[in-house]
Amino acid sequence: MVLSTSHKVVADLPRPAGSPTTPARPVPVGLSDQFNTAAILKRIQESVAFSFREGAHELTFRALGTQCRISFIAPPALAAAFRTAALNWIANFEAKFSRFWPESLITRINQAAGGDWIPVDAETERIFALCNELHFLTRGIIDPTALPLIQLWNWKEPRTTVPTDAEITAARGRVGWRKVQRTPGKIRLSEAGMSLDLGGIGKEYAVDQISQLARNSGITSALVDFGADLRVFGPPPDGRPAWHIGLEDPVRPGSCWTGLAVRNAAVATSGDYLRRFELNGVRYGHILDIRTGRPVANGVRSVSVMAPTCTQAGMLTTSIFVLGAVEGAQLLDSTIGVTGAIITDTGTVTGRTFFNHATT
C-alpha cells in the first residue's frame, strides 16, 4: 500500500503580515480563563530557564509531556514579550487539548462519549479538521480515537502479560475516526467507550504555531524544538547558512548517527527504542498499527523526515514507521518537498535527496 500524495498537509497557520524583513508588533497572547489554564501555566513556569548565549535567547521549559526549547534572535524587549506570548499559548493549548488534564475540553468530550454533543469553538474546529485531513491522507494510520488501544497496551506500566486477542478486538471496536460526529459548533463521540487523544499530532502542531507566532512577533530567526520535533526559520546565530540538526541513533540513544543542514523547514522523528516494554524476549514498542491493534513489528527502529512543516513531517514519520521500510521509502520519495531516513534492524534506507542535506 502506498499512501496518496495528491494532497499536501500544511498546519492551519495564520500568514505573517507584511514583508518578512519588516518587524511586526509583538503578538499579545492572553491567558484563557477556561480549563484552569492558570494552573498549567504555573507548572510550566516552574520549569522555565531563560538565558542569552552565543547571540541568541534560549527559552527552555517542560510542557506537552516533553522538554521544549526555543532559541531565537531578538532585541531584549521583543524577547521578553515573545517569551510571555509563547508560554501563554502553550498553556492555553495544553489546558484545552490534553487528555491528561481533567478540566480540558478533550476530557469533557471523552466523558460524554455515547451521550450529548459538546460545543466547540472555531479553533477547536480547525484542530478537528486537521485531524480529519491527516486521517484521510494516511488512510487511517493516524487516528485520534486510538486511545482505547493505547491504554490497553500501556507501555508505561510494568507488564507481565500482553493483551489477549479478545481484548484487542474489543478495544478496536471503540476506535474509528469515522464514528466521530461533527457539525458546525459541536462534536460528539457516537459510542460509549470512545475517546480522543491528540498526542499523535498535538506536539507537531504546536511547533508550527509557535514558529508562526515568532514570525508574527517580528522575530526573524528561530528554532522551535518540542521533544526533538522541530522547525527552524532564518539563519542560526553562529553565522552558518543553515541550522545543523542531529539525528539520534536508535542503537545508541544520546548520540547522533548523522545530522541535517536545515533552512526554513521542519524535522520530526518517530522511534520505538525509548518508549517500549519487553516480555519473554519480545519487544513491544509504543507505536501501534491501528489496522491490527498491535505494536508495529516490521523491523523499523526510527524514521526521521524533513518537510516544510512539523505537522507534515510528523504525519510522514508515523506513516512510514507503520508501513515499513519498503512502502515507507516509496512514500518518502513520492512526496514532493520532503526527504528523510529509515533505520531498520538491518540497515538504513534514505530518501533520494537525503544526502543533499546530510552533515556531520
C-alpha positions as CSV (number, residue, x, y, z in Angstrom):
1,M,0.0,0.0,0.0
2,V,1.3,3.5,-0.9
3,L,-0.5,6.4,0.6
4,S,-1.9,9.1,-1.7
5,T,0.3,12.1,-2.1
6,S,-2.0,14.2,-4.1
7,H,-2.6,16.5,-1.1
8,K,0.0,18.5,0.8
9,V,-0.5,18.8,4.6
10,V,0.1,22.2,6.0
11,A,-0.8,23.2,9.5
12,D,-3.6,25.7,9.7
13,L,-1.4,28.7,10.3
14,P,-2.0,32.5,10.0
15,R,0.2,34.1,7.4
16,P,2.6,36.7,8.6
17,A,1.6,40.2,7.9
18,G,3.9,42.4,5.7
19,S,7.3,41.7,4.4
20,P,9.3,39.1,6.4
21,T,12.1,41.7,6.7
22,T,9.7,44.2,8.4
23,P,9.4,43.6,12.1
24,A,5.8,43.2,13.2
25,R,4.4,44.3,16.5
26,P,4.7,41.7,19.2
27,V,1.6,39.5,19.2
28,P,-0.1,39.5,22.5
29,V,-1.5,36.2,23.7
30,G,-3.7,36.4,26.7
31,L,-4.2,33.6,29.2
32,S,-7.5,31.9,28.8
33,D,-9.8,31.8,31.9
34,Q,-11.2,28.4,30.9
35,F,-10.0,24.9,31.7
36,N,-8.0,26.1,34.8
37,T,-5.2,27.3,32.4
38,A,-3.5,29.3,35.2
39,A,-2.6,26.0,36.9
40,I,-0.9,24.7,33.7
41,L,1.0,28.0,33.2
42,K,2.2,27.9,36.8
43,R,3.5,24.4,36.3
44,I,5.3,25.3,33.1
45,Q,6.8,28.5,34.6
46,E,8.3,26.4,37.4
47,S,10.4,24.6,34.8
48,V,11.4,27.7,32.8
49,A,15.0,28.7,32.1
50,F,15.7,31.8,30.1
51,S,19.2,32.9,29.1
52,F,21.2,34.6,26.4
53,R,24.3,33.0,24.9
54,E,26.2,32.9,21.7
55,G,24.0,35.6,20.1
56,A,20.6,34.0,20.8
57,H,17.9,33.9,23.5
58,E,17.3,30.4,24.9
59,L,14.0,29.6,26.4
60,T,13.6,26.1,27.8
61,F,10.6,24.6,29.8
62,R,8.6,21.4,30.2
63,A,5.2,21.2,28.6
64,L,3.0,18.9,26.5
65,G,4.7,16.0,28.2
66,T,8.1,16.7,26.9
67,Q,11.1,19.0,27.1
68,C,10.7,22.2,25.0
69,R,13.3,24.6,23.7
70,I,13.0,27.8,21.7
71,S,16.2,29.5,20.5
72,F,15.7,32.9,18.8
73,I,17.3,36.2,17.9
74,A,15.6,39.3,19.0
75,P,16.2,42.6,20.9
76,P,15.6,42.3,24.7
77,A,12.1,44.0,24.8
78,L,10.8,41.8,22.0
79,A,12.4,38.7,23.5
80,A,10.6,39.3,26.8
81,A,7.2,39.9,25.1
82,F,7.6,36.8,22.9
83,R,8.5,34.7,25.9
84,T,5.3,35.7,27.6
85,A,3.2,35.1,24.5
86,A,4.8,31.7,23.8
87,L,4.3,30.4,27.3
88,N,0.7,31.7,27.4
89,W,-0.1,30.0,24.0
90,I,1.4,26.7,25.2
91,A,-0.5,26.8,28.5
92,N,-3.8,27.6,26.7
93,F,-3.2,24.8,24.2
94,E,-2.3,22.1,26.8
95,A,-5.1,23.1,29.2
96,K,-7.6,22.9,26.4
97,F,-6.5,19.8,24.4
98,S,-4.6,17.5,26.8
99,R,-6.4,14.3,27.6
100,F,-4.3,14.1,30.8
101,W,-5.8,17.4,32.1
102,P,-9.1,16.6,34.0
103,E,-10.5,20.1,33.1
104,S,-9.7,20.1,29.4
105,L,-12.1,20.2,26.5
106,I,-10.8,16.8,25.4
107,T,-11.6,15.3,28.8
108,R,-15.2,16.7,28.5
109,I,-15.6,15.3,25.1
110,N,-14.4,11.9,26.2
111,Q,-16.5,11.8,29.3
112,A,-19.6,12.5,27.1
113,A,-18.9,9.6,24.7
114,G,-22.1,8.0,23.6
115,G,-24.1,10.9,25.1
116,D,-24.5,14.6,24.5
117,W,-23.0,16.8,21.9
118,I,-20.2,19.1,23.2
119,P,-19.9,22.7,21.9
120,V,-16.6,23.7,20.4
121,D,-15.1,27.0,19.2
122,A,-13.5,27.9,15.8
123,E,-10.0,27.0,17.0
124,T,-11.2,23.5,18.0
125,E,-13.0,23.0,14.8
126,R,-9.7,23.8,12.9
127,I,-7.9,21.2,15.0
128,F,-10.5,18.6,14.3
129,A,-10.5,19.5,10.6
130,L,-6.7,18.9,10.6
131,C,-7.3,15.5,12.3
132,N,-9.8,14.6,9.6
133,E,-7.3,15.5,6.9
134,L,-4.4,13.5,8.5
135,H,-6.7,10.5,9.0
136,F,-7.7,10.7,5.3
137,L,-4.2,11.2,3.9
138,T,-2.7,8.3,6.0
139,R,-5.7,6.0,5.2
140,G,-6.4,5.7,8.9
141,I,-2.9,5.1,10.2
142,I,-3.2,8.4,12.2
143,D,-6.4,8.1,14.2
144,P,-7.2,10.5,17.1
145,T,-9.6,7.9,18.5
146,A,-6.9,5.3,19.2
147,L,-6.8,5.9,22.9
148,P,-8.6,2.6,23.9
149,L,-5.8,0.7,22.2
150,I,-3.1,3.0,23.7
151,Q,-4.4,2.4,27.1
152,L,-4.7,-1.4,26.5
153,W,-1.0,-1.7,25.6
154,N,0.1,0.9,28.2
155,W,3.9,0.8,27.9
156,K,4.4,3.0,30.9
157,E,3.4,0.3,33.4
158,P,5.4,-2.9,34.2
159,R,3.9,-5.8,32.2
160,T,3.7,-9.5,33.0
161,T,1.2,-10.3,30.1
162,V,0.2,-8.9,26.8
163,P,-3.4,-8.2,25.8
164,T,-5.4,-11.1,24.5
165,D,-6.9,-11.3,21.1
166,A,-10.3,-10.7,22.6
167,E,-9.1,-7.6,24.5
168,I,-7.6,-6.2,21.3
169,T,-10.8,-6.9,19.3
170,A,-12.9,-5.1,22.0
171,A,-10.6,-2.1,22.0
172,R,-10.5,-1.9,18.3
173,G,-14.3,-1.8,18.3
174,R,-14.1,1.5,20.2
175,V,-11.7,3.1,17.7
176,G,-12.6,4.8,14.5
177,W,-12.4,8.4,13.5
178,R,-15.3,8.0,11.1
179,K,-17.5,7.3,14.1
180,V,-16.9,10.9,15.4
181,Q,-19.9,13.1,14.6
182,R,-19.1,16.7,13.8
183,T,-21.3,19.6,12.8
184,P,-20.6,23.3,13.0
185,G,-20.0,24.4,16.6
186,K,-20.2,20.9,18.2
187,I,-18.8,17.4,18.3
188,R,-19.9,14.0,19.6
189,L,-18.3,10.6,20.1
190,S,-21.1,8.4,18.9
191,E,-20.3,5.3,21.1
192,A,-19.7,4.9,24.8
193,G,-16.1,3.9,25.5
194,M,-14.7,6.0,22.6
195,S,-12.1,8.6,23.5
196,L,-9.8,11.2,21.8
197,D,-6.1,11.6,22.2
198,L,-4.4,14.4,20.2
199,G,-0.9,13.2,21.2
200,G,-0.2,12.0,17.7
201,I,-0.4,15.5,16.2
202,G,-0.6,18.0,19.0
203,K,3.2,18.5,19.6
204,E,3.9,19.0,15.9
205,Y,1.0,21.4,15.5
206,A,2.2,23.4,18.5
207,V,5.7,23.6,17.0
208,D,4.2,25.1,13.8
209,Q,2.0,27.5,15.7
210,I,4.8,28.8,18.0
211,S,7.1,29.2,14.9
212,Q,4.4,31.3,13.3
213,L,3.8,33.3,16.5
214,A,7.5,34.1,16.5
215,R,7.4,35.3,12.9
216,N,4.3,37.4,13.6
217,S,6.0,38.9,16.6
218,G,8.8,40.2,14.4
219,I,11.4,37.6,15.1
220,T,13.5,36.8,12.0
221,S,15.4,33.7,13.2
222,A,14.3,30.9,15.5
223,L,14.5,27.2,16.3
224,V,11.4,25.7,18.0
225,D,12.1,22.2,19.4
226,F,9.5,20.2,21.3
227,G,10.8,16.8,22.2
228,A,13.1,16.6,19.1
229,D,10.2,17.5,16.7
230,L,11.3,20.9,15.5
231,R,11.1,23.7,13.0
232,V,13.5,26.5,12.0
233,F,13.4,29.7,10.1
234,G,16.0,32.3,9.4
235,P,19.8,31.9,9.8
236,P,21.3,30.5,13.0
237,P,23.1,32.8,15.4
238,D,26.5,31.2,14.7
239,G,26.6,32.6,11.2
240,R,26.3,29.3,9.3
241,P,23.9,29.3,6.4
242,A,21.7,26.6,8.0
243,W,20.8,25.1,11.3
244,H,22.6,21.8,12.0
245,I,20.2,19.2,13.4
246,G,21.5,16.0,14.8
247,L,19.5,12.7,14.3
248,E,19.6,10.4,17.3
249,D,21.0,6.9,16.8
250,P,18.3,4.4,17.9
251,V,21.0,1.8,18.7
252,R,23.0,4.3,20.9
253,P,20.4,6.8,22.3
254,G,22.0,10.0,23.3
255,S,24.4,10.0,20.3
256,C,23.7,11.1,16.7
257,W,24.3,8.9,13.6
258,T,24.3,11.9,11.3
259,G,23.0,15.5,11.0
260,L,20.9,17.6,8.7
261,A,21.6,21.1,7.5
262,V,18.1,22.7,7.7
263,R,16.8,26.0,6.4
264,N,13.2,27.2,6.8
265,A,11.9,23.7,7.3
266,A,10.9,21.1,10.0
267,V,12.3,17.8,11.2
268,A,10.4,15.1,13.1
269,T,11.4,11.7,14.3
270,S,9.4,8.6,15.3
271,G,11.0,5.6,17.0
272,D,10.2,2.8,19.4
273,Y,13.6,2.5,21.0
274,L,12.8,4.5,24.1
275,R,9.1,4.0,24.8
276,R,8.6,0.3,24.9
277,F,8.5,-2.8,27.1
278,E,9.9,-6.3,26.7
279,L,8.3,-9.5,27.7
280,N,9.6,-13.1,27.2
281,G,12.3,-11.8,24.8
282,V,9.8,-9.9,22.6
283,R,10.0,-6.2,22.2
284,Y,6.7,-4.1,22.2
285,G,7.0,-0.5,21.1
286,H,4.6,2.3,21.8
287,I,3.7,2.9,18.1
288,L,0.6,1.0,17.3
289,D,-0.7,-0.2,13.9
290,I,-4.4,0.7,14.2
291,R,-5.2,-1.7,11.4
292,T,-4.1,-4.7,13.6
293,G,-4.4,-3.2,17.1
294,R,-0.9,-4.3,17.9
295,P,2.5,-2.6,18.2
296,V,4.4,-2.2,15.0
297,A,6.9,-5.1,14.5
298,N,8.3,-4.7,11.0
299,G,12.0,-4.1,11.8
300,V,11.9,-0.3,11.7
301,R,13.6,1.3,14.6
302,S,13.3,5.0,13.8
303,V,12.2,7.3,11.0
304,S,13.3,11.0,10.5
305,V,11.7,13.3,8.0
306,M,12.5,16.8,6.9
307,A,9.4,18.7,5.5
308,P,8.1,22.2,5.1
309,T,6.0,22.0,8.4
310,C,6.4,19.9,11.5
311,T,2.8,18.7,11.2
312,Q,3.6,17.2,7.8
313,A,6.9,15.8,9.0
314,G,5.3,14.1,11.9
315,M,2.5,12.7,9.8
316,L,5.0,11.1,7.5
317,T,7.3,9.7,10.2
318,T,4.4,7.9,11.8
319,S,3.0,6.6,8.5
320,I,6.4,5.4,7.2
321,F,7.2,3.7,10.5
322,V,3.9,1.8,10.3
323,L,4.2,1.0,6.6
324,G,7.8,-0.4,6.9
325,A,11.0,0.2,5.0
326,V,9.8,-0.7,1.5
327,E,6.5,1.0,1.3
328,G,7.7,3.8,3.6
329,A,10.6,4.6,1.2
330,Q,8.1,4.7,-1.7
331,L,6.0,7.2,0.3
332,L,9.1,9.3,1.2
333,D,10.3,9.6,-2.4
334,S,6.9,10.2,-3.9
335,T,6.1,13.2,-1.6
336,I,7.2,16.5,-3.0
337,G,9.5,18.7,-0.9
338,V,10.4,16.2,1.7
339,T,13.3,13.8,2.5
340,G,14.3,11.5,5.3
341,A,15.8,8.3,6.5
342,I,14.5,5.0,7.8
343,I,16.7,3.0,10.2
344,T,15.9,-0.7,10.5
345,D,17.3,-3.7,12.3
346,T,19.4,-4.4,9.2
347,G,20.4,-1.1,7.8
348,T,19.4,2.4,6.7
349,V,17.2,3.5,3.9
350,T,17.4,7.1,2.8
351,G,15.3,9.3,0.5
352,R,16.8,10.2,-2.8
353,T,17.8,13.7,-1.7
354,F,18.7,13.0,1.9
355,F,22.5,13.3,1.4
356,N,22.0,16.8,-0.2
357,H,21.2,17.9,3.4
358,A,23.3,15.5,5.5
359,T,26.1,16.9,7.5
360,T,28.4,15.8,10.3
